Amino acid sequence: MWRRTLRPRISDPKRGDGSDRSLPALTGVGLGARLLVSLLNNLSAAKTPDPAASVSPLGRGVSSRPAPEAAVETVLLIPDYDLLRRIGAGAYGEVWLARSTATGVLRAAKIVWRRTFEDERPFQREFAGIQRFEQVSRAHPSQLALFHIGRSDAQGCFYYLMELADAAEPEPGGGVLERRGNGKATDDRWEPGLPGSRIPGPDRAGAPRPEDAVSSYVAHTLRADLGRGRLPAARVLEIGLALAEALGHLHRHGLVHRDVKPSNVIFVNGRPKLADIGLVTDASDQCSIVGTEGYLPPEGPGTAQADIFALGKVLYEAATGLDRRQCPRLPEDLRSWADAKVVFELNEILLKSCASDPRARYASAEAMLADLQLLQRGRSVKSRRTWDRLRVAVTKLGIALGVLALLAAGAAVISQRSGTSTRARDGPASTNILATALCAKGMLILQADSYPQFAEAYTNFHHALELDPHFARPYRGLLELRLRESVPALGPTSSEEMRGIARKLGELAPGTAPAYCAESVTSFYDWDFPRAEACGLRAIRADPDYELGHTFYAYILMLWGRLAEARAQMTASQSLAPSKVTIYRSLANIYYAERDYTNAIAWYRKTLEWESHHGIAYGQIGQCYLVQGDYLSAITNFEARELLYTTNGLETRRRYQDLLHAFTEGGARGYWQSRWTETEKKPNADFYRKAVVQIHLGDTNAAMDWLGRSYETHEHWEGEFQTPLEDLLHDDCWDGLRDHPRFKELLDKVGFTKVMARSQPRLRRTR
């Protein structure tokens, strides 16, 4: 298995932006030889000093003043990187602009010296914190990505490489809009020289030359933006959403930031991220007092609640233009602002996040994020809180309980008179108590999305059916379990199993939403698309609150390219089951179908935040990276997906090492040639995959031939109920063939053209 370390990037001609591509690290003799050559070069330079520049204690040929405690200059080598110049310094370390010797990509390198700590314990604590953060740094788009951590006990330091912030924009009159301070950790003006993104290159019109950009680089921070005045409320909301998500992700992993402030908010490719990650530590660590005056809550720093308080102060400064110490005062002329309404609503969120009493604050960053998202959707946070307070008051008086009791009694009477209730949704109940109990437990597991217990739910449903073969409800559970999720312990869903479920639901619970949904499923995979759509609509009409009906109908609409209708159905699903993992993945699928890969990846990552073992999301993230030319990230995610489903992890890792080697040696073509070798091992199968490989290798005719074989054999994925041709419109690799005569003919044969342009019939909400 490859050792985890910083890996040099490769520029892909398809992207043309020189973004990072991770590669396996040099190990053994190769790395040793490289370090030896670098050391000899530096020693040679030390013997013949250049009068214009001194040898840096941090790298090769870099001008820098030596460390004050060092009697003899030492050389810190970061494998594969040259340190160009120091761009920041603080109480515990320095940040340097670093360039890859292999590709020229720029990164930020932070060196933390042991000598800056009074004893060993805080130094070890900071190192442990950065090690923990590295594990989660690339798991969320708003976290600052860490690429490598190294340590040199001989020289008394550790270091890490990370993203480089966008360069700050120059002032109209010259210079950079960035306020500088005295470098003290308690000074909010201090710029730690932070991590981030690319410096403008010659490919941008009017951009400085690379060497000039390096010499003048200053990180783009929120503090720099606030130097020009307050930000528009919409922009503050956007920043708040990103940072609240980042804090929530950090806190869920047991970490806290400890110093959220404008100068520690950087922009990487325009996206706000939390910087100065050297302060990130375990949430249980209360030993160190860090933070910046004015952003610290009354109870002190070092907790998730303190991070929320600090974020509120940051957003207060951004929205009002006032100093954080003036919170909660609002500007006197606020009512005359064009975005005053949004600022007042935003202030409701800030008041709660900055409350002096921790009990009055948001309980979590997710709770704060929920209110920000509510505001983003155009809803009123203030109105919702008013209603919440009213409901609390009514509940205390006992009125609410009385009303609920009356409503429940009325609903029961109406249900009895109309002959509906359980039968309308699931068919007749079972007279076997044990079968009912087993089925109920299985349904609870499904409702809770408890992935580790899905195999237990599957067993419960089948045991219930053994006890009562005429019990319809377990078939509803099996439909949801097998249609919605891929459960490694259960193996793939066979055609026989799915058709059996549909047949039994049709017999035992005719006219119900699950029965119509099951019929829609089987019709879809038989390519009887008109019937699949008709049954999908019947399922929704039979029970508008049947979430799976909306979700599967949205899925087929998405595959047909009717994305607006699909999004509307998924919105209904989300309102009915807001915690369902599959719903988040399905929303990501719609972004993918729109070719909005950035949002697609973000929603797939949200899926993984709900359930880290959701292998399909890893595969889709990999596909998004592949489309964008980031083959290395794609390979990593493809491997992660397969490792969740395989019983032979060593073999899987070996295959992906071979695939990685093929790419590093032959680029994109090498990758696809390796994929072709894999598919050739199955001469009478994987026709669709062969078509995908051939279109990437540039052979359109061969690709169309393999698609034809897939159609002629009505090919299914190996062992699965699903057919690969369902993805003809969804897969991006066919976008360039939409007008190709053979491709259009294939769409006609499969039946896509009959449903692609059809508008959704009006749904009546029936009970």
Buried (B, 14 or more C-beta within 10 A) or exposed (E): EBEEBBBBBBBBEEEEEBBBBBBBBBEEEEBEEBEEEBEEEBEEBEEEEEEEEBBBBBBBBBEBEBBEEEEEBBBBBBBBBBBBBBBBBBEBBBBBBBBBBBBBBBBBBBBBBBEBBEEEEBBEBBBEBBBBBBEBBBBBBBBBBBBBBBBBEEBBBBBBBBBBBBBBBBEEEEEBBBBEEEBEBBBBBBBBBBBBBBBBBEEEEEBBEBEEBBEBBBBBBBBBBBBEEBBBBEBBBBBBBBBBBBBBBBBBBEBBBBBBBBBBBBBBBEBBBBBBBBBBBBBEBEEBEBBBEBBBBEEEBBBBBBBBBBBBBBBBBBBBEBEBEEBEEBBEEBEEBEBBEBBBBBBBBBBBBBBEEBEEBBEBBBBBBBBBBBBEEEEBBEEBBEEEEEEEEBEEEEEBEEEEEEEEEEEEEEEEEEEEBEBBBBBEBBEBEEBBBBBEBBBEBBEEBEBEBBBBBBEBBBBBBEBBEBBBBBBBBBBBBBBBBBBBEBEBBBBEBBBBBBBBBBEBBEEBBBBBBBBBBBBBBBBBBEBBBBBBBBBBBBBBBBBBBBBBBBBBBBBBBBBEBBBBBBBBBBEBBEEBBBBBBBBBBBBBBEEBBEBBBBBBBBBBBBBEEBBBBBBBBBBBBBBBBBBBBBBBBBBBBBBBBBEEEEEBBEBBBEBBEBBBEEBBEBBBBBBBEBBEEEEEBBBBBBBBBBBBBEBBEBBBBBBBBBBEEEBBBEEBBBBBBBBBBBBBBBEEBEEBEBBBEBBEBBBBBBBBEBEBEEEEEEE
